[in-house]
Amino acid sequence: MNVLLAVARGTERWRDAFSSRLPGATIHVWPADAPPEADYALVWKPDADVFRRVRVRRAIFNLGAGVDALLAVESLPADVPVVRLEDAGMAGQMAEYAVLAVLREFRDADHYVRAQRAGHWSPARRRDRARFGVGVLGAGVLAQAIVRALAPFGFPLATWSRSAHAIEGAESFAGRAALHAFLARSPMVIAILPSTGETRGLLDAEAFAAMPPGAHVVNVGRGDLIVDSALIAALDRGHLGHATLDVFREEPLPPAHPFWHHSGITITPHVSAVTLVGESAAQVAAKIATLERGGTVSGIVDRARGY
């Protein structure tokens, strides 16, 4: 069995992880050892030459949660299934990040940081938990992990997605027609949607206007979900209270970008959920074993939907 490994970084770690988990396979590393044909390709942000030079027969595994960069590769073969990572240790990380952001807002942590710097003993206002609705834009594996992590805190929870998904402990909203109603009940909005034709620019001026005054936006999905200029305008006029951003249209975020020095924005460098090599390699190896036995696997990407 020939397996092609083509990753933007961390090649040795990935090669070692797959070599130990696919003992019967020959791991070919792009570009130095690229074969003319491979049964499987294991890729992360590959350049277009990968699929021009190597014919992949069985499946292409994306070594990350988001597949938008891979689907944009013009030479990606149309007749080979693309398989995405499912959780692989990312759900727990994403839940941690979301809980941190929510509790930071709910308990007014930034207020106390400012008060300490000013030398003020200044108890913050007490928030009404029943009115602090948290809305999760998304309903997939990572979104469900966020809902489960937040459930013990007693906040009213809701999810929004393209189509209806019943998630225990959360009110469900579905479709564009329900988006503004979802946003209106959510003083805290956590976006964890993929980048698709339907989601790019979803959080625009109209969406921000639909949120309650003082709302807090967290983006851990894809940077292009947000219209940057609309976010800054909503913050500047005081309608939005804060934004916590982990993903951006361009990464690394350019030094001159206005997000860097905006007092209403907290920036983290795409660290809400990093790919764990061991867990990811184990998941992919298990799926390859299933395919080799003639079975079917989950996580196959619907290219029309973009995820």
Residue pairs with C-beta under 8 A, 6 or more apart in sequence:
1 22
1 24
1 25
1 26
1 39
1 40
1 292
2 25
2 26
2 28
2 35
2 37
2 38
2 39
2 40
3 18
3 22
3 25
3 26
3 27
3 28
3 38
3 39
3 40
3 41
3 42
3 288
4 28
4 30
4 34
4 35
4 38
4 40
4 41
4 42
4 43
4 50
4 54
4 56
5 11
5 14
5 15
5 18
5 27
5 28
5 29
5 30
5 42
5 43
6 29
6 30
6 31
6 34
6 41
6 42
6 43
6 44
6 46
6 50
7 14
7 42
7 43
7 44
7 45
7 46
7 63
8 44
8 45
8 46
9 44
10 277
11 29
13 277
14 42
14 63
14 277
14 281
15 27
15 29
17 277
17 278
17 280
17 281
18 25
18 27
18 42
18 281
18 284
18 285
19 27
21 281
21 282
21 285
22 285
22 288
25 288
28 34
28 35
28 38
30 46
30 50
30 54
31 49
31 53
34 50
34 53
34 54
35 54
36 53
36 54
36 55
37 54
37 55
37 56
37 57
38 54
38 55
38 56
38 57
39 56
39 57
39 58
40 56
40 57
40 58
40 59
40 60
40 61
40 288
41 50
41 51
41 54
41 56
41 59
41 60
41 61
42 61
42 63
42 284
43 50
43 60
43 61
43 62
43 63
43 70
44 62
44 63
44 64
44 275
45 64
45 69
45 70
46 70
46 73
47 73
48 73
48 74
48 75
49 75
50 73
50 75
51 73
51 75
51 76
51 77
52 75
55 77
56 77
56 80
57 80
58 80
58 291
59 80
59 81
59 82
59 83
59 287
59 288
59 291
60 70
60 76
60 77
60 80
60 81
60 82
60 83
61 82
61 83
61 85
61 284
61 287
61 288
62 70
62 82
62 83
62 84
62 85
62 301
63 85
63 275
63 280
63 284
64 84
64 85
64 275
65 84
65 85
65 90
65 142
65 273
65 275
66 194
66 195
66 222
67 82
67 84
67 194
67 301
67 306
67 307
68 194
68 195
68 196
68 222
68 306
70 76
70 82
71 82
71 301
71 303
71 306
76 82
81 300
81 301
82 300
82 301
82 303
83 284
83 287
83 297
83 299
83 300
83 301
84 299
84 301
84 307
85 275
85 280
85 283
85 284
85 299
86 141
86 283
86 298
86 299
87 141
87 142
87 145
87 283
88 275
88 276
88 279
88 280
88 282
88 283
89 276
89 279
89 280
90 142
90 273
90 274
90 275
90 276
91 141
91 142
91 144
91 145
91 273
92 145
93 272
93 273
93 274
94 142
94 145
94 146
94 192
94 220
94 272
94 273
95 145
95 146
95 148
95 149
96 149
97 220
97 246
97 268
97 271
97 272
97 273
98 136
98 146
98 149
98 150
98 190
98 218
98 220
98 272
99 149
99 150
99 153
101 188
101 190
101 216
101 218
101 244
102 134
102 150
102 153
102 155
102 188
102 190
102 218
103 109
103 153
104 110
105 188
105 216
105 241
105 242
106 127
106 129
106 132
106 153
106 155
106 188
107 124
108 124
108 125
108 127
110 242
111 122
111 124
112 122
112 124
115 121
115 122
129 153
129 154
129 155
130 156
131 156
131 187
132 155
132 156
132 187
132 188
133 155
133 156
133 157
133 158
133 185
133 186
133 187
133 188
134 150
134 155
134 156
134 157
134 158
134 186
134 187
134 188
134 189
134 190
135 157
135 158
135 159
135 160
135 182
135 183
135 185
135 186
135 188
135 189
135 190
136 143
136 146
136 147
136 157
136 158
136 159
136 160
136 170
136 190
136 192
137 143
137 159
137 160
137 161
137 182
137 189
137 190
137 191
137 192
137 193
137 202
137 221
137 225
138 159
138 160
138 161
138 191
138 192
138 193
138 221
139 159
139 160
139 161
139 165
139 167
139 172
140 161
140 192
140 307
142 192
142 273
143 159
143 161
143 167
143 192
144 167
146 190
146 192
147 157
147 159
147 167
147 168
147 169
147 170
148 169
150 157
151 157
151 169
155 188
156 171
156 185
157 169
157 170
157 171
158 170
158 171
158 172
158 173
158 182
158 185
158 186
159 165
159 167
159 170
159 171
159 172
159 173
160 173
160 174
160 178
160 179
160 182
161 172
161 173
161 174
162 174
162 175
162 198
162 305
163 174
163 175
164 172
164 174
165 172
165 174
166 172
173 179
173 181
173 182
179 202
179 207
179 210
180 206
180 207
180 210
183 189
183 207
183 210
183 211
183 215
184 210
184 211
184 212
186 211
186 212
186 215
187 211
187 212
187 214
187 215
187 216
188 215
188 216
188 218
189 211
189 215
189 216
189 217
189 218
190 218
190 220
191 202
191 203
191 217
191 218
191 219
191 220
191 221
191 225
191 226
192 220
192 221
193 199
193 202
193 221
193 222
193 225
194 221
194 222
194 306
194 307
195 221
195 222
195 224
195 225
195 306
196 305
196 306
196 307
197 306
198 306
199 221
199 222
199 225
200 224
200 225
201 224
201 225
201 226
201 227
202 225
203 217
203 219
203 225
203 226
203 227
203 230
203 231
204 227
204 230
205 227
205 230
205 233
205 234
208 215
208 217
208 230
208 231
208 234
208 239
208 240
209 234
209 239
211 217
211 239
211 240
213 238
213 239
214 239
214 240
214 241
215 239
215 240
215 241
216 240
216 241
216 242
216 243
216 244
217 226
217 231
217 240
217 242
217 243
217 244
218 243
218 244
218 245
218 246
219 225
219 226
219 243
219 244
219 245
219 246
219 247
220 246
220 247
220 272
220 273
221 247
222 247
223 245
223 247
223 248
223 249
223 250
223 251
224 249
226 245
228 249
228 257
228 258
228 259
231 240
231 243
232 258
232 259
232 262
234 240
235 242
235 243
235 262
235 264
235 265
236 264
240 264
241 264
242 264
242 265
242 266
243 264
243 265
243 266
244 265
244 266
244 268
245 259
245 265
245 266
245 267
245 268
246 267
246 268
246 269
246 270
246 271
246 272
247 270
247 272
248 257
248 259
248 270
250 257
251 269
251 270
252 269
253 259
253 260
253 267
253 269
259 265
259 267
260 267
287 297
287 299
290 296
290 297
291 297
301 307
